[in-house]
């Protein structure tokens, strides 16, 4: 009988192996997909490309961290 394994999350697409790399990737992707706060109006900022962010409230485009906005 198969044993139920712990969920791996978004890194499950890599399959077996890549242990430490998968763990680091899960941490980065979790931070990246969290809600980010706009530094100008405290609205919600969404990542458009590497280091390019767009605020949905004030409509400003600005540069910030690559994967998440630092506080």
ZADO-1210 file (C-alpha; in nm, 4 decimals, padded with zeros to 6 digits):
<atoms>
<atom x="00.0000" y="00.0000" z="00.0000" code="UNK" pos="1"/>
<atom x="00.1268" y="00.3478" z="-00.0839" code="UNK" pos="2"/>
<atom x="00.2066" y="00.5890" z="00.1941" code="UNK" pos="3"/>
<atom x="00.0594" y="00.9372" z="00.1694" code="UNK" pos="4"/>
<atom x="00.3419" y="01.1905" z="00.1260" code="UNK" pos="5"/>
<atom x="00.3622" y="01.5444" z="00.2535" code="UNK" pos="6"/>
<atom x="00.2409" y="01.8014" z="00.0012" code="UNK" pos="7"/>
<atom x="00.5242" y="01.9714" z="-00.1800" code="UNK" pos="8"/>
<atom x="00.3319" y="02.2656" z="-00.3153" code="UNK" pos="9"/>
<atom x="00.4202" y="02.4420" z="-00.6370" code="UNK" pos="10"/>
<atom x="00.7552" y="02.2570" z="-00.6645" code="UNK" pos="11"/>
<atom x="00.5786" y="01.9253" z="-00.7158" code="UNK" pos="12"/>
<atom x="00.6148" y="01.9777" z="-01.0887" code="UNK" pos="13"/>
<atom x="00.9834" y="01.8802" z="-01.0623" code="UNK" pos="14"/>
<atom x="00.9186" y="01.5260" z="-00.9401" code="UNK" pos="15"/>
<atom x="01.1765" y="01.3360" z="-00.7383" code="UNK" pos="16"/>
<atom x="01.5149" y="01.4873" z="-00.6614" code="UNK" pos="17"/>
<atom x="01.6065" y="01.8561" z="-00.6480" code="UNK" pos="18"/>
<atom x="01.5493" y="01.8570" z="-00.2697" code="UNK" pos="19"/>
<atom x="01.7098" y="02.1815" z="-00.1495" code="UNK" pos="20"/>
<atom x="01.6327" y="02.3619" z="-00.4744" code="UNK" pos="21"/>
<atom x="01.2635" y="02.2740" z="-00.4429" code="UNK" pos="22"/>
<atom x="01.2508" y="02.4003" z="-00.0855" code="UNK" pos="23"/>
<atom x="01.4066" y="02.7335" z="-00.1841" code="UNK" pos="24"/>
<atom x="01.1735" y="02.7660" z="-00.4811" code="UNK" pos="25"/>
<atom x="00.8638" y="02.7084" z="-00.2659" code="UNK" pos="26"/>
<atom x="00.9789" y="02.9832" z="-00.0261" code="UNK" pos="27"/>
<atom x="01.0382" y="03.2344" z="-00.3094" code="UNK" pos="28"/>
<atom x="00.7110" y="03.1573" z="-00.4876" code="UNK" pos="29"/>
<atom x="00.5096" y="03.1847" z="-00.1668" code="UNK" pos="30"/>
<atom x="00.6548" y="03.5314" z="-00.1010" code="UNK" pos="31"/>
<atom x="00.6040" y="03.6339" z="-00.4624" code="UNK" pos="32"/>
<atom x="00.2346" y="03.5420" z="-00.4686" code="UNK" pos="33"/>
<atom x="00.1433" y="03.7101" z="-00.1398" code="UNK" pos="34"/>
<atom x="-00.0378" y="04.0431" z="-00.1446" code="UNK" pos="35"/>
<atom x="00.2127" y="04.3252" z="-00.1738" code="UNK" pos="36"/>
<atom x="00.1461" y="04.6744" z="-00.0397" code="UNK" pos="37"/>
<atom x="00.1978" y="04.9819" z="-00.2579" code="UNK" pos="38"/>
<atom x="00.4498" y="05.2184" z="-00.0910" code="UNK" pos="39"/>
<atom x="00.2610" y="05.5273" z="-00.2153" code="UNK" pos="40"/>
<atom x="-00.1032" y="05.4677" z="-00.1258" code="UNK" pos="41"/>
<atom x="-00.1011" y="05.1392" z="00.0732" code="UNK" pos="42"/>
<atom x="-00.3145" y="04.9752" z="-00.1959" code="UNK" pos="43"/>
<atom x="-00.2438" y="04.6404" z="-00.3578" code="UNK" pos="44"/>
<atom x="00.0571" y="04.6126" z="-00.5884" code="UNK" pos="45"/>
<atom x="00.0810" y="04.3340" z="-00.8429" code="UNK" pos="46"/>
<atom x="00.3994" y="04.2149" z="-01.0142" code="UNK" pos="47"/>
<atom x="00.3926" y="04.2645" z="-01.3913" code="UNK" pos="48"/>
<atom x="00.7492" y="04.1663" z="-01.4827" code="UNK" pos="49"/>
<atom x="01.0848" y="04.1372" z="-01.3100" code="UNK" pos="50"/>
<atom x="01.1009" y="04.4283" z="-01.0644" code="UNK" pos="51"/>
<atom x="00.8045" y="04.6089" z="-01.2324" code="UNK" pos="52"/>
<atom x="00.4982" y="04.6581" z="-01.0125" code="UNK" pos="53"/>
<atom x="00.1561" y="04.8130" z="-01.0745" code="UNK" pos="54"/>
<atom x="-00.0751" y="04.9407" z="-00.8025" code="UNK" pos="55"/>
<atom x="-00.4391" y="04.8574" z="-00.8614" code="UNK" pos="56"/>
<atom x="-00.5617" y="05.1475" z="-00.6448" code="UNK" pos="57"/>
<atom x="-00.3565" y="05.4481" z="-00.7610" code="UNK" pos="58"/>
<atom x="-00.2462" y="05.3049" z="-01.0972" code="UNK" pos="59"/>
<atom x="00.1237" y="05.3837" z="-01.0489" code="UNK" pos="60"/>
<atom x="00.3910" y="05.1762" z="-01.2188" code="UNK" pos="61"/>
<atom x="00.7102" y="05.1527" z="-01.0154" code="UNK" pos="62"/>
<atom x="01.0261" y="04.9505" z="-00.9731" code="UNK" pos="63"/>
<atom x="01.0862" y="04.7414" z="-00.6657" code="UNK" pos="64"/>
<atom x="01.2190" y="04.4061" z="-00.5597" code="UNK" pos="65"/>
<atom x="01.2387" y="04.1346" z="-00.8219" code="UNK" pos="66"/>
<atom x="01.0160" y="03.8778" z="-00.6505" code="UNK" pos="67"/>
<atom x="00.8605" y="04.0758" z="-00.3653" code="UNK" pos="68"/>
<atom x="00.8567" y="04.4325" z="-00.2387" code="UNK" pos="69"/>
<atom x="01.0908" y="04.4926" z="00.0526" code="UNK" pos="70"/>
<atom x="00.9555" y="04.6929" z="00.3426" code="UNK" pos="71"/>
</atoms>
